[in-house]
Amino acid sequence: MILYNQADLNVRKTWLLMTLFLVLIIGFGWLFSYLFNESWILIFAVILAVVQSFLSYWNSDKIILSLARAQGPIKKEDDPELYRLVENLSITAGLPLPKIYIIDDPSPNAFATGRDQEHAVICVTKGLLDKLEKVELEGVISHELAHIGNRDILLSSVIVVLVGLISILSHWLLRGMRFGGGRRRSDDNNLGLILMLIGLIAAILAPLAATLLQLAVSRKREFLADASGALLTRYPEGLARALEKISSDPIPLASANQATAHLFISDPLKQQRTNWFSKLWLTHPPVEERIKALRQMSV
Amino acid sequence: MIIGIVIIALIVLFIIGVYNSLVRKRMRVKEAWADIDVQFKRRYDLIPNLVETVKGYASHEKETLEKVIAARTQAMGATGPNKIKAENQLSDTLKTLFAVAENYPQLKANENFLRLQTELVDTADKIQAAQRFYNGTVRDYNIAVQTFPANFIAKIFGFRVEELFEIAEAERENPKVQF
């Protein structure tokens, strides 16, 4: 009951987010075309906005899988044990069988992506398969299945593409600022205003990206996926032990980055956060809290 | 007058809402049952092959084999609550068969037999998984049917409580191995 509500909420959030971005980018386009008196900027912005919306909805999973250098989907013959495990857990969850991808990396981690249940992907690293026992692996897979069932995967996948777009935009803006700075002597006084605006926009974009990442990994959703995953296996201890193993493993995942980190079950970058600013970028709730919550569950 | 109409309209809307949600929940139960059925069918398909393979090595175990075949036939024909009983019966006979197979080293080394055994054990796991999902949907549906005030609407439109899929007692305990 609660999970069905959660799924609806995630879908609504995703649409809201995408609309917001559409409006934002077209708004910027309009502003710049007005300031420079060039209508092509607006046209360009509209095209960019539409393309990015389609891209983030239809292709975010493919983009993410190639970013993570995941290989697959695997067939039953490739790894019958893993295949059966995923098969059986998705039957228990009442979900269609997701595609299974593997990342060739010794760092143990896993994530799920896809736009809906019919196009879901579960991705695990070789390190996860090597280092975890069966009950622990079951815990991890059921956590990812819970993300699929809750439709968390759509929202967090779309966010990867949007955050990527923001970083590209702010990169352009910074370059534009440098470019504009060089021309300052020869230009009119409009430029000062434009530079101020660019600075303002950059100032808006940066915290926006941070907020997005926060939104992506609201603690509630990780805890919820932990809990509903544990309900699937009826063995919270399995996931708790898996989280311990994954978080204590010192090797960072080579193919993960700031934009995709929030997808994974546990922080793949293994960063030490000390000051308040880096804590802003914290992509996962503390593992100790999650383990504690799991150990207190009674199923 | 207007207030009366509004109240009646609200009540009708409420009944429609409850009715639709009951229909949805009953649909989910049916879908979940279909999922179990898929696994049952897979098991029916695997058994004749298994019987043939075992026959070649353990012709003395005619009785055990016949029991498996009989249980399969019965399970295939059974419907409703009897289905669950018949399927549990089939699980038991299969277990006996695999236990008997332990006495035939050549059979145990047969690749075909090993493959079938893995498949059947996997199917048993999948039946259990599907059955757990089924029980979950039945629980949701039964709660909806029995709680106030939906229980009145359920009674009027004939929504009945569905039965849970219980695992047979014997299956729940660990099998005792005797030497």
HADDOCK unambig.tbl for C-alpha pairs under 7 A between the chains (distance, minus, plus):
assign (segid A and resid 88 and name CA) (segid B and resid 126 and name CA) 5.48 0.50 0.50
assign (segid A and resid 88 and name CA) (segid B and resid 129 and name CA) 6.01 0.50 0.50
assign (segid A and resid 89 and name CA) (segid B and resid 129 and name CA) 6.95 0.50 0.50
assign (segid A and resid 91 and name CA) (segid B and resid 129 and name CA) 5.74 0.50 0.50
assign (segid A and resid 91 and name CA) (segid B and resid 130 and name CA) 5.43 0.50 0.50
assign (segid A and resid 92 and name CA) (segid B and resid 129 and name CA) 4.45 0.50 0.50
assign (segid A and resid 92 and name CA) (segid B and resid 130 and name CA) 5.44 0.50 0.50
assign (segid A and resid 92 and name CA) (segid B and resid 132 and name CA) 6.00 0.50 0.50
assign (segid A and resid 92 and name CA) (segid B and resid 133 and name CA) 4.95 0.50 0.50
assign (segid A and resid 93 and name CA) (segid B and resid 133 and name CA) 6.21 0.50 0.50
assign (segid A and resid 94 and name CA) (segid B and resid 133 and name CA) 6.06 0.50 0.50
